[in-house]
Amino acid sequence: MKVYKILPDYRNFWAFSLPMKTLILNLGKEIPAKNLMHFYKHNISLGEKWQSINASFAPVEGVTQGNNIPDISTWVPGALVLSEKSKAEFSELNGSGEFLPVKTSNGPYWIFNCMTVVAADETQSNRVVEFDQVTDIKKLTFNPETVDGKHLFKTDYDGFRSLFCTDDFRRKILEMELQGLIFSDNLSGVFEQ
């Protein structure tokens, strides 16, 4: 089973914008700010405390060409952003995370907080760790058995920096013609387009 790193297509689509300050103002009384800023690393569920939050889309200066709003994109590591159309197509994700509603001037969107963590195949992977922090990923591999049946997942091996998917998820995105993502088979590489 093939695994892909999910990247946003900022060249062709505007970026989702929800500043952490807004999140802290809305949820900071419920969840300590330090944990909230890195909720994806701590695998914190936000659903019970989530309130209606406003977000927006904006072009990435010097990168984005045009004014297209994505059907599906990324936000912080471990989180996708889906239009209502996209969310309706992915009910199978319910068991691997939570959908959090946001309001935008482009209509309702949903943040998908992925809470599925998969261990890397450490015998086939290579990383650099300095002062207990992952500073570089040289190679990243997953055992097919550990990703079987998973659509989206993240891993502590890369410090929860990326969101990954299997062939099934990628295929469905392509078949449904949902736009806004890039799928890279270079799991350890930096952003490329």
PADOLO-598625 format. One record per residue (C-alpha): x, y, z; residue in three letters. Coordinates in steps of 0.001 Angstrom, whole numbers, padded with zeros to 6 digits, always signed. Example, Ala and Ser with C-alpha at 12.3 -4.5 7.8 and 13.67 -1.06 7.14 Angstrom:
REM residues 2
+012300-004500+007800Ala/+013670-001060+007140Ser/
This chain:
REM residues 193
+000000+000000+000000Met/+001404+003365-001037Lys/+001584+006259+001418Val/+001655+009955+000485Tyr/+002485+013133+002354Lys/-000332+015665+002037Ile/+000704+019192+001041Leu/-001363+022307+000307Pro/-001419+023625-003271Asp/-000670+027256-002422Tyr/+000403+028012-005980Arg/-003135+027558-007282Asn/-005331+028039-004187Phe/-005646+030467-001314Trp/-004463+029364+002121Ala/-006810+028742+005042Phe/-006261+031289+007794Ser/-007227+030748+011417Leu/-004652+032401+013685Pro/-003759+030554+016882Met/-004594+033776+018738Lys/-008234+033346+017662Thr/-008195+029738+018819Leu/-006716+030712+022192Ile/-009287+033492+022673Leu/-012093+031008+021977Asn/-010782+027915+023770Leu/-008041+029203+026082Gly/-010253+029037+029164Lys/-010944+025357+028513Glu/-007508+024187+027329Ile/-004165+025668+028447Pro/-002716+027873+025686Ala/+000560+025908+025556Lys/-001340+022674+024845Asn/-003797+024363+022503Leu/-001020+025782+020311Met/+000250+022238+019730His/-003006+020285+019994Phe/-001985+018161+016999Tyr/+001191+016978+018815Lys/-000669+016161+022003His/-003571+014546+020104Asn/-006034+016725+022011Ile/-009692+016456+021108Ser/-011221+019912+020649Leu/-014736+018813+019738Gly/-016443+019059+023142Glu/-015109+022568+023752Lys/-015296+023849+020170Trp/-017371+026953+019531Gln/-018379+028585+016300Ser/-015190+030213+015016Ile/-014636+032498+012036Asn/-011783+031841+009620Ala/-010806+033055+006173Ser/-008821+032305+003047Phe/-006030+034505+001719Ala/-003447+034251-001054Pro/+000140+033461-000116Val/+002047+036561-001164Glu/+004421+035911-004028Gly/+003205+032315-004414Val/-000537+032095-005124Thr/-001612+032755-008699Gln/-005278+033631-009021Gly/-008088+033736-006492Asn/-009267+030127-006212Asn/-010646+028826-002922Ile/-009793+025137-002289Pro/-012306+022349-001798Asp/-009836+020778+000611Ile/-006569+022043+002078Ser/-004424+021928+005210Thr/-004195+024148+008255Trp/-001719+023148+010980Val/+000113+019803+010954Pro/-002418+017021+011394Gly/-005419+019065+010262Ala/-007278+019242+006974Leu/-009808+021886+005984Val/-012810+020686+003993Leu/-015656+022445+002236Ser/-019143+021076+002889Glu/-018922+019222-000438Lys/-015637+017599+000613Ser/-016853+016727+004110Lys/-019916+014996+002676Ala/-017624+012669+000705Glu/-015538+011581+003696Phe/-017879+010194+006335Ser/-015410+007290+006748Glu/-013027+009703+008505Leu/-015322+009929+011544Asn/-013440+007153+013355Gly/-010005+008696+012836Ser/-010536+012229+014070Gly/-013088+014961+014547Glu/-014792+017532+012330Phe/-014823+021072+013724Leu/-017070+023681+012023Pro/-015783+027105+010976Val/-017495+029994+009254Lys/-015824+031718+006309Thr/-016981+034334+003826Ser/-016832+031461+001309Asn/-019386+029443+003267Gly/-019093+026817+005982Pro/-015903+024770+006186Tyr/-014772+021997+008490Trp/-011410+021454+010145Ile/-010624+017772+010394Phe/-008441+017193+013463Asn/-006739+013885+012627Cys/-006192+011837+015758Met/-004868+008648+014189Thr/-001192+008060+014982Val/+000812+005392+013152Val/+004312+004292+014111Ala/+007007+004549+011467Ala/+009036+001510+010467Asp/+012105+002585+012413Glu/+014261-000128+010843Thr/+013702+001534+007433Gln/+013500+005174+008580Ser/+016155+007687+009572Asn/+015874+010969+011472Arg/+017997+013498+013329Val/+017048+014294+016929Val/+018768+017077+018856Glu/+017856+018091+022414Phe/+014847+015736+022324Asp/+013444+017467+019203Gln/+013190+016016+015699Val/+015257+018377+013541Thr/+015406+016470+010254Asp/+013858+013458+008555Ile/+016262+011683+006213Lys/+013944+008761+005350Lys/+010452+007788+006452Leu/+008756+004445+005839Thr/+005632+002757+007190Phe/+004849-000958+007402Asn/+001922-001789+005076Pro/+000210-003638+007948Glu/+000207-000531+010173Thr/-001422+001712+007542Val/-003884-000860+006196Asp/-007420+000426+006704Gly/-006232+003933+007588Lys/-007141+006871+005359His/-005339+009699+007153Leu/-002718+009584+009878Phe/+000241+011315+011463Lys/+003345+009981+013183Thr/+005453+010953+016164Asp/+008540+009868+014201Tyr/+008588+013238+012382Asp/+007439+015172+015444Gly/+003864+015296+014094Phe/+004974+017701+011341Arg/+003000+016149+008492Ser/-000252+014504+007576Leu/-000141+011294+005538Phe/-002689+009338+003558Cys/-003029+006045+001739Thr/-003878+005319-001902Asp/-007562+005040-001037Asp/-007809+008605+000243Phe/-005787+010047-002646Arg/-007796+008099-005215Arg/-011087+009367-003813Lys/-009868+012988-003858Ile/-008879+012599-007514Leu/-012080+010795-008501Glu/-014268+013431-006833Met/-012154+016182-008459Glu/-011660+017918-005124Leu/-008977+020552-005504Gln/-006449+022094-003163Gly/-004007+019322-002232Leu/-000755+017903-003548Ile/+000246+014307-002778Phe/+003972+013673-002492Ser/+005513+010213-002407Asp/+008620+011783-000844Asn/+007575+011317+002783Leu/+010703+012854+004271Ser/+011174+015771+001866Gly/+010396+019389+002448Val/+007612+021183+000574Phe/+007942+020673-003143Glu/+005782+021610-006054Gln/
